[in-house]
Amino acid sequence: MVRHKLNLATLPYDGTTVSVGQSKEHIQKLLVKAGADGIGWEDAYKPKRLSQLVFFRNDKKYRLTIPIHTDDLEKERYHISQATWDDYMVKRERAMFRAMFYYLEGLFKAEQHGLMTFEQAFIGHSIMYLPQGQEVTVNEAMLDMKYTPGYSLPEGQTIKVLEDR
């Protein structure tokens, strides 16, 4: 088995000096300008560390996930020094938040130019409820095959999209 070495210089935005806090502020400003409110951040460990951005717009809830520490990174952890690992994780977190800022900025620019509506841009990040009551994004439901489009649900079951906070 060929092991690929973690290349610290190939991460997009790896050279950013913008702090995570500044990126969060920039993201929040973009969202407020787009009519979002109830903006919040949460760190989670599922099973590795990620950060989640949650916001509301027009009484709909949206969630975006930023993977900070993933299983593929964990495999490389023990092949480099602890100092190199720690430095990489700091850079990765800054880079991931900067990437999220540019991702959102691109979506809002596409909306401004009429390429898509807000709803089209964010449909995958909108929250829905599975028949079992589990809260998931549309992306999670479709990509994790928790709901298969084209197949009907058992009689009497519906998928409820969050409309009220």
LOKELUM-941604 format. One line per field, with one value per residue (C-alpha): residue in one letter; x negated, y negated, z; chain; residue number from 1. Coordinates in steps of 0.25 Angstrom, whole numbers. Layout:
rest: [A, ...]
u: [X, ...]
v: [Y, ...]
w: [Z, ...]
kette: [A, ...]
nr: [NUM, ...]
***
This chain:
rest: [M, V, R, H, K, L, N, L, A, T, L, P, Y, D, G, T, T, V, S, V, G, Q, S, K, E, H, I, Q, K, L, L, V, K, A, G, A, D, G, I, G, W, E, D, A, Y, K, P, K, R, L, S, Q, L, V, F, F, R, N, D, K, K, Y, R, L, T, I, P, I, H, T, D, D, L, E, K, E, R, Y, H, I, S, Q, A, T, W, D, D, Y, M, V, K, R, E, R, A, M, F, R, A, M, F, Y, Y, L, E, G, L, F, K, A, E, Q, H, G, L, M, T, F, E, Q, A, F, I, G, H, S, I, M, Y, L, P, Q, G, Q, E, V, T, V, N, E, A, M, L, D, M, K, Y, T, P, G, Y, S, L, P, E, G, Q, T, I, K, V, L, E, D, R]
u: [0, -6, -4, -2, -9, -1, -5, -4, -6, 6, 18, 26, 24, 13, 5, 17, 14, 29, 33, 44, 51, 50, 55, 67, 70, 69, 78, 88, 88, 91, 102, 108, 107, 115, 126, 122, 123, 122, 107, 100, 87, 85, 73, 77, 69, 76, 67, 56, 56, 65, 71, 86, 92, 107, 116, 130, 136, 151, 154, 146, 134, 121, 108, 94, 83, 68, 60, 47, 42, 45, 42, 33, 25, 24, 17, 6, 5, -5, -14, -18, -23, -14, -18, -16, -2, 2, -3, 4, 17, 17, 14, 25, 36, 32, 33, 46, 53, 47, 52, 66, 66, 62, 73, 84, 79, 79, 94, 98, 92, 98, 112, 109, 106, 119, 112, 120, 129, 125, 134, 127, 114, 117, 127, 116, 113, 128, 133, 144, 149, 149, 161, 154, 153, 138, 133, 124, 121, 126, 112, 110, 124, 121, 106, 107, 119, 128, 138, 138, 145, 155, 160, 172, 172, 180, 194, 197, 183, 178, 165, 167, 158, 156, 164, 165, 154]
v: [0, -14, -24, -38, -49, -60, -72, -84, -94, -89, -94, -105, -118, -111, -124, -133, -141, -144, -139, -129, -140, -150, -140, -137, -152, -154, -142, -148, -161, -154, -146, -159, -166, -155, -155, -144, -145, -136, -133, -123, -115, -101, -92, -77, -64, -54, -47, -57, -72, -81, -94, -97, -110, -111, -122, -126, -133, -135, -126, -115, -108, -106, -98, -98, -89, -92, -80, -83, -70, -58, -43, -44, -55, -46, -35, -45, -50, -39, -41, -55, -62, -68, -82, -80, -74, -86, -96, -89, -88, -103, -106, -97, -103, -117, -112, -105, -117, -126, -116, -116, -131, -131, -120, -128, -141, -133, -128, -142, -148, -137, -141, -156, -153, -145, -132, -126, -129, -129, -117, -110, -113, -108, -97, -86, -93, -95, -87, -76, -66, -51, -43, -38, -53, -54, -68, -67, -76, -73, -69, -59, -53, -51, -48, -39, -32, -34, -38, -33, -42, -36, -26, -29, -29, -19, -23, -34, -39, -52, -60, -73, -84, -94, -107, -113, -115]
w: [0, -4, 7, 2, 10, 15, 7, 15, 3, -5, 3, -4, 4, 12, 13, 18, 30, 33, 46, 48, 56, 45, 35, 44, 44, 29, 27, 37, 30, 17, 23, 29, 16, 10, 20, 29, 44, 56, 52, 61, 61, 67, 68, 67, 67, 58, 59, 56, 59, 50, 51, 47, 43, 45, 41, 38, 26, 23, 35, 28, 35, 28, 33, 26, 31, 31, 33, 41, 45, 36, 36, 24, 32, 44, 36, 34, 48, 52, 41, 44, 56, 67, 64, 49, 52, 61, 51, 40, 48, 51, 36, 32, 41, 36, 22, 23, 29, 18, 8, 14, 13, -2, -5, 1, -6, -19, -16, -13, -25, -34, -28, -30, -45, -46, -48, -37, -26, -11, -10, -22, -16, -2, -4, -1, 12, 17, 28, 27, 36, 33, 36, 49, 53, 51, 46, 34, 22, 9, 5, 16, 13, -1, -1, 11, 5, 17, 6, -8, -18, -27, -16, -8, 7, 15, 16, 25, 26, 20, 20, 28, 24, 35, 33, 47, 57]
kette: [A, A, A, A, A, A, A, A, A, A, A, A, A, A, A, A, A, A, A, A, A, A, A, A, A, A, A, A, A, A, A, A, A, A, A, A, A, A, A, A, A, A, A, A, A, A, A, A, A, A, A, A, A, A, A, A, A, A, A, A, A, A, A, A, A, A, A, A, A, A, A, A, A, A, A, A, A, A, A, A, A, A, A, A, A, A, A, A, A, A, A, A, A, A, A, A, A, A, A, A, A, A, A, A, A, A, A, A, A, A, A, A, A, A, A, A, A, A, A, A, A, A, A, A, A, A, A, A, A, A, A, A, A, A, A, A, A, A, A, A, A, A, A, A, A, A, A, A, A, A, A, A, A, A, A, A, A, A, A, A, A, A, A, A, A]
nr: [1, 2, 3, 4, 5, 6, 7, 8, 9, 10, 11, 12, 13, 14, 15, 16, 17, 18, 19, 20, 21, 22, 23, 24, 25, 26, 27, 28, 29, 30, 31, 32, 33, 34, 35, 36, 37, 38, 39, 40, 41, 42, 43, 44, 45, 46, 47, 48, 49, 50, 51, 52, 53, 54, 55, 56, 57, 58, 59, 60, 61, 62, 63, 64, 65, 66, 67, 68, 69, 70, 71, 72, 73, 74, 75, 76, 77, 78, 79, 80, 81, 82, 83, 84, 85, 86, 87, 88, 89, 90, 91, 92, 93, 94, 95, 96, 97, 98, 99, 100, 101, 102, 103, 104, 105, 106, 107, 108, 109, 110, 111, 112, 113, 114, 115, 116, 117, 118, 119, 120, 121, 122, 123, 124, 125, 126, 127, 128, 129, 130, 131, 132, 133, 134, 135, 136, 137, 138, 139, 140, 141, 142, 143, 144, 145, 146, 147, 148, 149, 150, 151, 152, 153, 154, 155, 156, 157, 158, 159, 160, 161, 162, 163, 164, 165]
***
